[in-house]
């Protein structure tokens, strides 16, 4: 049967219908792929936020441990301005001891000095800062807070560490740990 004969077998009202079905299928597939790409971007953003939160927890707990280990000088750890990104701490902590060594080390960790790629610190959260504040009381209670710049807009945290440092406060993330220092010399 020749091509012209086959076309005569298809009624005129149905000619081109298969081409239309293929075009509709391509459009549906394109929308599905766009949705999949959007989902991938959301997953990647969530993964980054999760990684940064895990790093913040580790750094918060590390400073809480340093504070607990040096409980006799706990009040000396209180910061008046955030440590980390933008502070005046040196990149080398050689020659420092006690509280100054702990704060310098923590500052460098907040700046990502634990991992370096092509001369750039990449081992921590974006623009991370840390604060240590005394909440008073007996026994003494201290709050160790790490704040950093998140990738998406959320409600601003109630913690004040790093407030107004990241442009829009909805991009600020913060996590804190309380450290209680008991008075071991009291009768």
N, CA, C and O of each residue as an XYZ file, in Angstrom:
748
protein
N       0.845     -1.161      0.000
C       0.000      0.000      0.000
C       0.894      1.228      0.000
O       1.855      1.279      0.767
N       0.621      2.175     -0.798
C       1.391      3.399     -0.894
C       0.985      4.362      0.207
O      -0.074      4.221      0.817
N       1.869      5.372      0.458
C       1.612      6.362      1.501
C       0.317      7.104      1.249
O      -0.456      7.348      2.175
N       0.084      7.451      0.037
C      -1.149      8.176     -0.307
C      -2.358      7.323     -0.018
O      -3.397      7.839      0.394
N      -2.242      6.016     -0.226
C      -3.371      5.123      0.040
C      -3.633      5.006      1.545
O      -4.784      4.919      1.973
N      -2.552      5.004      2.353
C      -2.740      4.897      3.807
C      -3.426      6.148      4.351
O      -4.282      6.043      5.229
N      -3.071      7.317      3.851
C      -3.704      8.549      4.316
C      -5.175      8.584      3.983
O      -5.963      9.207      4.694
N      -5.553      7.918      2.901
C      -6.963      7.889      2.529
C      -7.762      7.021      3.487
O      -8.970      7.207      3.635
N      -7.076      6.048      4.157
C      -7.769      5.163      5.070
C      -8.115      5.864      6.385
O      -9.015      5.422      7.099
N      -7.403      6.965      6.720
C      -7.675      7.718      7.949
C      -8.667      8.818      7.599
O      -8.438      9.593      6.670
N      -9.759      8.887      8.335
C     -10.735      9.936      8.052
C     -10.115     11.327      8.223
O      -9.233     11.513      9.061
N     -10.554     12.265      7.460
C     -10.013     13.633      7.474
C     -10.134     14.271      8.851
O      -9.290     15.094      9.204
N     -11.145     13.929      9.643
C     -11.336     14.528     10.962
C     -10.314     14.030     11.985
O     -10.165     14.631     13.049
N      -9.607     12.934     11.674
C      -8.638     12.376     12.618
C      -7.197     12.602     12.190
O      -6.280     12.248     12.932
N      -6.972     13.173     11.028
C      -5.605     13.400     10.567
C      -4.918     14.440     11.454
O      -5.506     15.480     11.751
N      -3.664     14.168     11.887
C      -2.894     15.064     12.741
C      -3.187     14.903     14.220
O      -2.573     15.574     15.049
N      -4.119     14.021     14.565
C      -4.468     13.822     15.971
C      -3.293     13.227     16.749
O      -3.072     13.610     17.898
N      -2.543     12.312     16.163
C      -1.400     11.701     16.828
C      -0.319     12.756     17.102
O       0.313     12.732     18.158
N      -0.108     13.667     16.169
C       0.869     14.743     16.366
C       0.449     15.628     17.535
O       1.289     16.052     18.328
N      -0.824     15.901     17.640
C      -1.343     16.691     18.753
C      -1.135     15.962     20.085
O      -0.783     16.591     21.083
N      -1.348     14.650     20.108
C      -1.116     13.861     21.315
C       0.355     13.923     21.740
O       0.655     14.037     22.928
N       1.259     13.847     20.778
C       2.690     13.913     21.066
C       3.048     15.289     21.627
O       3.807     15.374     22.592
N       2.528     16.352     21.053
C       2.809     17.706     21.550
C       2.299     17.901     22.979
O       2.984     18.497     23.809
N       1.106     17.403     23.260
C       0.557     17.504     24.617
C       1.419     16.708     25.597
O       1.670     17.161     26.713
N       1.868     15.532     25.186
C       2.738     14.715     26.045
C       4.056     15.428     26.330
O       4.561     15.364     27.451
N       4.609     16.096     25.346
C       5.863     16.831     25.534
C       5.658     17.990     26.510
O       6.517     18.247     27.354
N       4.541     18.682     26.402
C       4.247     19.790     27.311
C       4.090     19.283     28.745
O       4.611     19.894     29.678
N       3.380     18.177     28.924
C       3.205     17.599     30.261
C       4.554     17.164     30.831
O       4.830     17.391     32.009
N       5.385     16.548     30.015
C       6.711     16.122     30.443
C       7.569     17.325     30.839
O       8.302     17.262     31.826
N       7.482     18.423     30.075
C       8.261     19.625     30.382
C       7.860     20.199     31.738
O       8.728     20.583     32.522
N       6.554     20.263     32.027
C       6.100     20.753     33.326
C       6.569     19.830     34.451
O       6.951     20.302     35.521
N       6.541     18.539     34.215
C       7.033     17.582     35.211
C       8.507     17.771     35.485
O       8.930     17.724     36.640
N       9.302     17.985     34.445
C      10.739     18.202     34.627
C      11.024     19.518     35.340
O      11.948     19.594     36.149
N      10.238     20.556     35.048
C      10.395     21.825     35.768
C      10.074     21.653     37.256
O      10.766     22.201     38.114
N       9.045     20.906     37.546
C       8.699     20.622     38.941
C       9.803     19.847     39.640
O      10.125     20.126     40.795
N      10.379     18.882     38.952
C      11.469     18.090     39.503
C      12.701     18.961     39.763
O      13.371     18.791     40.782
N      13.001     19.880     38.863
C      14.135     20.800     39.046
C      13.900     21.702     40.265
O      14.822     21.942     41.045
N      12.679     22.195     40.428
C      12.346     23.018     41.594
C      12.474     22.237     42.885
O      12.950     22.764     43.890
N      12.052     20.988     42.861
C      12.171     20.129     44.033
C      13.646     19.899     44.377
O      14.021     19.906     45.550
N      14.471     19.698     43.362
C      15.907     19.503     43.587
C      16.536     20.732     44.242
O      17.383     20.592     45.125
N      16.134     21.930     43.824
C      16.654     23.156     44.434
C      16.247     23.254     45.905
O      17.046     23.661     46.748
N      15.005     22.880     46.208
C      14.527     22.903     47.592
C      15.302     21.908     48.445
O      15.673     22.218     49.577
N      15.549     20.719     47.913
C      16.295     19.692     48.644
C      17.715     20.175     48.924
O      18.228     19.991     50.028
N      18.342     20.784     47.938
C      19.703     21.278     48.108
C      19.749     22.387     49.168
O      20.664     22.417     49.992
N      18.780     23.283     49.149
C      18.710     24.350     50.145
C      18.505     23.768     51.541
O      19.143     24.209     52.497
N      17.629     22.792     51.662
C      17.379     22.152     52.960
C      18.616     21.412     53.451
O      18.912     21.416     54.646
N      19.328     20.785     52.542
C      20.546     20.070     52.914
C      21.603     21.046     53.440
O      22.287     20.754     54.421
N      21.735     22.193     52.792
C      22.692     23.210     53.239
C      22.308     23.734     54.618
O      23.165     23.868     55.492
N      21.030     24.029     54.817
C      20.560     24.518     56.122
C      20.822     23.474     57.208
O      21.242     23.824     58.311
N      20.582     22.211     56.911
C      20.796     21.139     57.867
C      22.269     21.002     58.224
O      22.611     20.825     59.393
N      23.140     21.082     57.228
C      24.584     21.002     57.469
C      25.037     22.166     58.350
O      25.812     21.974     59.288
N      24.556     23.366     58.047
C      24.945     24.530     58.841
C      24.446     24.415     60.275
O      25.153     24.799     61.207
N      23.244     23.894     60.462
C      22.703     23.726     61.812
C      23.549     22.714     62.599
O      23.819     22.918     63.782
N      23.959     21.635     61.948
C      24.802     20.638     62.616
C      26.147     21.244     63.025
O      26.641     20.984     64.122
N      26.732     22.050     62.143
C      27.992     22.722     62.469
C      27.804     23.677     63.643
O      28.659     23.753     64.525
N      26.698     24.400     63.659
C      26.415     25.348     64.744
C      26.274     24.615     66.078
O      26.760     25.094     67.102
N      25.621     23.473     66.070
C      25.460     22.688     67.299
C      26.826     22.259     67.823
O      27.100     22.365     69.018
N      27.678     21.776     66.926
C      29.017     21.342     67.343
C      29.818     22.496     67.937
O      30.472     22.334     68.968
N      29.770     23.661     67.291
C      30.534     24.813     67.785
C      29.960     25.362     69.091
O      30.711     25.813     69.955
N      28.653     25.327     69.238
C      28.023     25.776     70.489
C      28.432     24.863     71.635
O      28.811     25.330     72.709
N      28.352     23.580     71.402
C      28.716     22.623     72.447
C      30.205     22.676     72.768
O      30.598     22.473     73.916
N      31.033     22.945     71.767
C      32.472     23.043     72.024
C      32.779     24.197     72.968
O      33.551     24.034     73.912
N      32.183     25.365     72.723
C      32.424     26.494     73.624
C      31.799     26.231     74.991
O      32.369     26.627     76.007
N      30.664     25.587     75.039
C      30.050     25.249     76.328
C      30.980     24.335     77.124
O      31.101     24.486     78.340
N      31.634     23.396     76.455
C      32.591     22.512     77.125
C      33.808     23.287     77.620
O      34.289     23.043     78.726
N      34.317     24.233     76.798
C      35.464     25.049     77.228
C      35.094     25.881     78.453
O      35.886     26.013     79.386
N      33.890     26.437     78.440
C      33.409     27.252     79.561
C      33.290     26.397     80.824
O      33.685     26.830     81.907
N      32.755     25.197     80.690
C      32.612     24.298     81.839
C      33.963     23.843     82.369
O      34.138     23.687     83.578
N      34.913     23.631     81.474
C      36.236     23.171     81.895
C      37.010     24.258     82.632
O      37.876     23.946     83.449
N      36.717     25.513     82.361
C      37.426     26.629     83.001
C      36.439     27.415     83.865
O      36.351     28.639     83.766
N      35.707     26.708     84.701
C      34.607     27.296     85.461
C      35.034     28.413     86.408
O      34.233     29.298     86.708
N      36.275     28.391     86.883
C      36.715     29.464     87.791
C      36.830     30.801     87.070
O      36.746     31.854     87.703
N      37.021     30.772     85.759
C      37.123     32.004     84.969
C      35.917     32.183     84.037
O      36.008     32.878     83.025
N      34.808     31.565     84.378
C      33.634     31.578     83.496
C      33.178     32.993     83.153
O      32.784     33.249     82.016
N      33.222     33.903     84.099
C      32.762     35.275     83.852
C      33.638     35.980     82.811
O      33.178     36.915     82.156
N      34.878     35.549     82.652
C      35.784     36.165     81.677
C      35.426     35.814     80.238
O      35.897     36.470     79.309
N      34.605     34.795     80.040
C      34.217     34.380     78.695
C      33.119     35.270     78.107
O      32.909     35.263     76.894
N      32.424     36.027     78.938
C      31.308     36.851     78.461
C      31.827     37.851     77.431
O      32.814     38.549     77.663
N      31.133     37.905     76.277
C      31.552     38.783     75.179
C      30.682     40.025     75.135
O      29.486     39.970     75.422
N      31.296     41.153     74.772
C      30.531     42.389     74.594
C      30.118     42.553     73.132
O      29.135     43.228     72.828
N      30.876     41.934     72.238
C      30.513     41.924     70.815
C      30.747     40.509     70.299
O      31.554     39.773     70.868
N      30.059     40.118     69.238
C      30.176     38.742     68.750
C      31.589     38.384     68.288
O      32.304     39.210     67.721
N      31.964     37.149     68.540
C      33.205     36.588     68.023
C      32.904     35.920     66.690
O      31.754     35.580     66.411
N      33.913     35.733     65.876
C      33.725     35.062     64.582
C      33.894     36.036     63.443
O      34.783     36.887     63.478
N      33.060     35.923     62.441
C      33.157     36.752     61.245
C      33.139     38.236     61.609
O      32.204     38.715     62.250
N      34.172     38.953     61.196
C      34.227     40.396     61.411
C      34.817     40.834     62.730
O      34.867     42.032     63.008
N      35.270     39.892     63.561
C      35.853     40.307     64.838
C      37.339     40.619     64.676
O      37.890     40.487     63.583
N      37.972     41.025     65.745
C      39.380     41.394     65.683
C      40.328     40.297     66.135
O      41.520     40.539     66.321
N      39.806     39.097     66.312
C      40.655     37.991     66.769
C      41.670     37.632     65.691
O      41.343     37.647     64.504
N      42.909     37.305     66.095
C      43.934     36.938     65.108
C      43.669     35.567     64.503
O      42.966     34.748     65.095
N      44.226     35.318     63.331
C      44.050     34.004     62.700
C      44.972     32.971     63.323
O      44.728     31.770     63.206
N      46.027     33.425     63.983
C      46.933     32.519     64.686
C      46.783     32.760     66.182
O      46.873     33.898     66.643
N      46.556     31.704     66.932
C      46.327     31.833     68.365
C      47.582     31.507     69.173
O      47.498     31.286     70.381
N      48.743     31.475     68.519
C      49.980     31.151     69.230
C      50.296     32.231     70.259
O      50.107     33.424     70.020
N      50.784     31.776     71.411
C      51.151     32.696     72.476
C      50.006     33.042     73.411
O      50.233     33.660     74.452
N      48.790     32.664     73.071
C      47.640     32.952     73.932
C      47.411     31.789     74.885
O      47.759     30.648     74.579
N      46.825     32.082     76.041
C      46.512     31.032     77.011
C      45.132     31.284     77.614
O      44.562     32.365     77.472
N      44.620     30.278     78.278
C      43.375     30.394     79.032
C      42.187     30.845     78.194
O      41.945     30.333     77.102
N      41.454     31.815     78.729
C      40.229     32.318     78.097
C      40.525     32.910     76.722
O      39.762     32.698     75.780
N      41.636     33.656     76.598
C      41.967     34.275     75.310
C      42.235     33.217     74.240
O      41.846     33.389     73.084
N      42.898     32.125     74.622
C      43.150     31.044     73.676
C      41.835     30.380     73.266
O      41.617     30.106     72.086
N      40.963     30.123     74.237
C      39.663     29.513     73.930
C      38.842     30.393     72.993
O      38.263     29.897     72.026
N      38.788     31.701     73.274
C      38.005     32.612     72.434
C      38.614     32.749     71.041
O      37.881     32.805     70.053
N      39.941     32.805     70.947
C      40.602     32.904     69.640
C      40.353     31.639     68.817
O      40.058     31.712     67.624
N      40.477     30.481     69.466
C      40.236     29.207     68.777
C      38.797     29.120     68.292
O      38.543     28.724     67.155
N      37.853     29.491     69.157
C      36.434     29.432     68.798
C      36.125     30.399     67.667
O      35.372     30.072     66.750
N      36.710     31.595     67.735
C      36.509     32.586     66.679
C      36.978     32.046     65.323
O      36.288     32.185     64.314
N      38.152     31.434     65.321
C      38.673     30.876     64.066
C      37.814     29.730     63.559
O      37.653     29.568     62.349
N      37.261     28.933     64.464
C      36.362     27.860     64.040
C      35.065     28.432     63.461
O      34.527     27.907     62.487
N      34.571     29.515     64.072
C      33.369     30.167     63.533
C      33.637     30.742     62.143
O      32.741     30.798     61.302
N      34.875     31.165     61.913
C      35.264     31.696     60.606
C      35.531     30.590     59.591
O      35.788     30.875     58.422
N      35.472     29.332     60.024
C      35.638     28.209     59.104
C      37.066     27.774     58.889
O      37.362     27.132     57.881
N      37.969     28.104     59.806
C      39.388     27.794     59.627
C      39.691     26.297     59.710
O      40.801     25.881     59.377
N      38.733     25.484     60.144
C      38.977     24.044     60.251
C      39.141     23.393     58.883
O      39.773     22.343     58.772
N      38.586     23.996     57.853
C      38.700     23.458     56.496
C      38.941     24.610     55.528
O      38.173     25.572     55.486
N      40.020     24.500     54.749
C      40.404     25.559     53.820
C      40.424     24.995     52.407
O      40.960     23.912     52.170
N      39.833     25.738     51.460
C      39.819     25.344     50.059
C      40.314     26.529     49.234
O      39.678     27.582     49.213
N      41.441     26.360     48.560
C      42.044     27.407     47.726
C      42.263     28.701     48.516
O      42.028     29.796     48.006
N      42.716     28.562     49.763
C      43.014     29.730     50.588
C      41.812     30.374     51.245
O      41.956     31.387     51.929
N      40.622     29.807     51.054
C      39.401     30.360     51.640
C      38.869     29.413     52.707
O      38.784     28.206     52.483
N      38.511     29.959     53.870
C      37.924     29.145     54.930
C      36.524     28.699     54.520
O      35.674     29.524     54.186
N      36.293     27.386     54.549
C      34.986     26.855     54.152
C      34.433     25.874     55.181
O      33.481     25.150     54.889
N      35.017     25.837     56.386
C      34.658     24.805     57.347
C      33.537     25.143     58.305
O      33.350     24.423     59.286
N      32.793     26.191     58.073
C      31.706     26.531     59.003
C      30.538     27.156     58.236
O      30.480     27.126     57.007
N      29.630     27.712     58.999
C      28.441     28.319     58.428
C      28.791     29.651     57.761
O      29.888     30.179     57.944
N      27.852     30.181     56.993
C      28.047     31.461     56.317
C      27.971     32.594     57.332
O      26.974     32.730     58.041
N      29.035     33.414     57.402
C      29.098     34.596     58.283
C      28.790     34.272     59.745
O      28.072     35.022     60.406
N      29.323     33.175     60.246
C      29.018     32.739     61.611
C      29.617     33.673     62.666
O      30.739     34.159     62.523
N      28.847     33.908     63.719
C      29.303     34.670     64.878
C      28.854     33.924     66.132
O      27.907     33.138     66.103
N      29.559     34.190     67.236
C      29.208     33.554     68.497
C      29.174     34.560     69.622
O      29.959     35.508     69.641
N      28.269     34.359     70.555
C      28.120     35.248     71.707
C      28.054     34.411     72.980
O      27.506     33.308     72.991
N      28.620     34.954     74.041
C      28.530     34.314     75.355
C      28.017     35.389     76.306
O      28.616     36.457     76.430
N      26.912     35.101     76.972
C      26.337     36.091     77.878
C      26.000     35.449     79.225
O      25.667     34.267     79.308
N      26.094     36.250     80.256
C      25.757     35.798     81.597
C      24.276     36.056     81.838
O      23.790     37.165     81.616
N      23.566     35.042     82.287
C      22.157     35.206     82.620
C      21.962     35.375     84.121
O      20.838     35.511     84.604
N      23.089     35.365     84.860
C      23.044     35.574     86.313
C      22.549     34.346     87.047
O      22.615     33.227     86.538
N      22.063     34.568     88.224
C      21.514     33.487     89.031
C      22.556     32.835     89.914
O      23.753     33.095     89.800
N      22.073     31.992     90.785
C      22.955     31.210     91.634
C      22.422     29.791     91.637
O      21.362     29.556     92.218
N      23.070     28.871     91.046
C      24.368     28.932     90.389
C      24.322     29.778     89.112
O      23.262     30.008     88.529
N      25.509     30.230     88.702
C      25.623     31.101     87.527
C      25.239     30.350     86.258
O      25.623     29.199     86.056
N      24.467     31.032     85.401
C      24.048     30.441     84.131
C      24.566     31.320     82.996
O      24.427     32.542     83.030
N      25.159     30.684     82.000
C      25.684     31.375     80.824
C      25.011     30.803     79.587
O      24.710     29.612     79.513
N      24.782     31.681     78.619
C      24.201     31.228     77.350
C      25.259     31.390     76.257
O      25.784     32.481     76.038
N      25.557     30.288     75.583
C      26.478     30.278     74.446
C      25.614     30.195     73.200
O      24.837     29.254     73.037
N      25.749     31.187     72.314
C      24.916     31.258     71.118
C      25.786     31.343     69.873
O      26.794     32.049     69.849
N      25.384     30.616     68.845
C      26.008     30.731     67.525
C      24.924     31.189     66.563
O      23.842     30.605     66.508
N      25.225     32.240     65.802
C      24.296     32.760     64.793
C      25.000     32.759     63.445
O      26.216     32.931     63.370
N      24.230     32.563     62.382
C      24.788     32.542     61.036
C      23.734     32.971     60.036
O      22.561     33.124     60.374
N      24.167     33.161     58.810
C      23.263     33.607     57.738
C      22.701     32.390     57.017
O      23.446     31.595     56.444
N      21.380     32.252     57.053
C      20.716     31.160     56.363
C      20.492     31.487     54.889
O      20.799     32.587     54.430
N      19.958     30.523     54.164
C      19.767     30.699     52.723
C      18.359     31.129     52.343
O      18.147     31.631     51.239
N      17.391     30.941     53.235
C      16.007     31.296     52.922
C      15.433     32.170     54.034
O      15.968     32.211     55.142
N      14.356     32.856     53.732
C      13.671     33.723     54.706
C      12.835     32.873     55.664
O      12.048     32.029     55.234
N      13.013     33.104     56.951
C      12.189     32.492     57.991
C      11.859     33.567     59.018
O      12.303     34.708     58.884
N      11.092     33.221     60.029
C      10.854     34.161     61.118
C      12.164     34.349     61.882
O      12.865     33.369     62.132
N      12.513     35.581     62.260
C      13.760     35.810     62.995
C      13.744     35.091     64.339
O      12.703     35.023     64.993
N      14.899     34.550     64.758
C      14.945     33.885     66.063
C      14.843     34.893     67.198
O      15.158     36.069     67.017
N      14.405     34.439     68.368
C      14.286     35.319     69.536
C      15.646     35.656     70.123
O      15.782     36.674     70.800
N      16.649     34.834     69.883
C      18.000     35.099     70.385
C      18.563     36.334     69.689
O      18.341     36.525     68.494
N      19.282     37.167     70.419
C      19.742     38.443     69.858
C      21.137     38.382     69.255
O      21.545     39.335     68.591
N      21.877     37.316     69.453
C      23.232     37.217     68.913
C      23.203     37.342     67.386
O      22.456     36.630     66.714
N      24.005     38.235     66.856
C      24.079     38.421     65.402
C      22.949     39.250     64.821
O      22.825     39.351     63.600
N      22.125     39.843     65.667
C      20.993     40.623     65.185
C      21.479     41.796     64.341
O      22.422     42.492     64.718
N      20.834     42.012     63.202
C      21.125     43.090     62.251
C      22.494     42.968     61.581
O      22.996     43.955     61.043
N      23.104     41.796     61.598
C      24.395     41.603     60.938
C      24.255     41.027     59.526
O      25.198     41.097     58.738
N      23.103     40.466     59.203
C      22.945     39.752     57.944
C      21.936     40.415     57.014
O      21.281     39.734     56.225
N      21.805     41.725     57.100
C      20.813     42.403     56.259
C      19.432     42.156     56.834
O      19.093     42.684     57.894
N      18.648     41.370     56.154
C      17.313     41.036     56.622
C      17.422     40.032     57.755
O      18.061     38.991     57.601
N      16.806     40.330     58.891
C      16.914     39.464     60.062
C      16.224     38.114     59.875
O      16.445     37.192     60.660
N      15.397     37.992     58.850
C      14.757     36.709     58.559
C      15.737     35.679     58.024
O      15.428     34.487     58.005
N      16.925     36.120     57.583
C      17.958     35.192     57.122
C      18.858     34.732     58.259
O      19.682     33.837     58.071
N      18.711     35.329     59.434
C      19.562     34.968     60.572
C      19.055     33.688     61.213
O      17.858     33.520     61.446
N      19.998     32.784     61.496
C      19.699     31.562     62.227
C      20.496     31.629     63.526
O      21.580     32.212     63.543
N      20.000     31.061     64.591
C      20.721     31.067     65.864
C      20.361     29.823     66.657
O      19.231     29.336     66.626
N      21.358     29.332     67.363
C      21.160     28.187     68.244
C      21.947     28.462     69.515
O      23.027     29.050     69.454
N      21.428     28.048     70.664
C      22.081     28.365     71.933
C      22.119     27.150     72.842
O      21.347     26.202     72.696
N      23.042     27.216     73.780
C      23.180     26.184     74.802
C      23.393     26.889     76.134
O      24.151     27.856     76.212
N      22.733     26.416     77.172
C      22.899     26.986     78.509
C      23.940     26.185     79.272
O      23.961     24.955     79.227
N      24.809     26.914     79.977
C      25.844     26.288     80.799
C      25.650     26.780     82.227
O      25.661     27.983     82.486
N      25.476     25.853     83.138
C      25.318     26.201     84.541
C      26.632     25.909     85.257
O      27.156     24.797     85.191
N      27.155     26.926     85.941
C      28.401     26.811     86.680
C      28.063     26.832     88.170
O      27.688     27.874     88.707
N      28.193     25.710     88.823
C      27.880     25.615     90.241
C      28.991     26.245     91.069
O      30.159     26.217     90.681
N      28.626     26.805     92.196
C      29.592     27.371     93.148
C      30.068     26.225     94.024
O      29.371     25.810     94.950
N      31.260     25.715     93.729
C      31.770     24.556     94.442
C      32.466     24.919     95.746
O      32.838     24.023     96.504
N      32.653     26.201     96.029
C      33.332     26.623     97.249
C      32.342     26.949     98.368
O      32.759     27.135     99.512
N      31.083     27.021     98.078
C      30.087     27.353     99.106
C      29.952     26.198    100.083
O      30.105     25.041     99.693
N      29.664     26.495    101.361
C      29.546     25.434    102.372
C      28.348     24.560    102.134
O      28.106     23.623    102.894
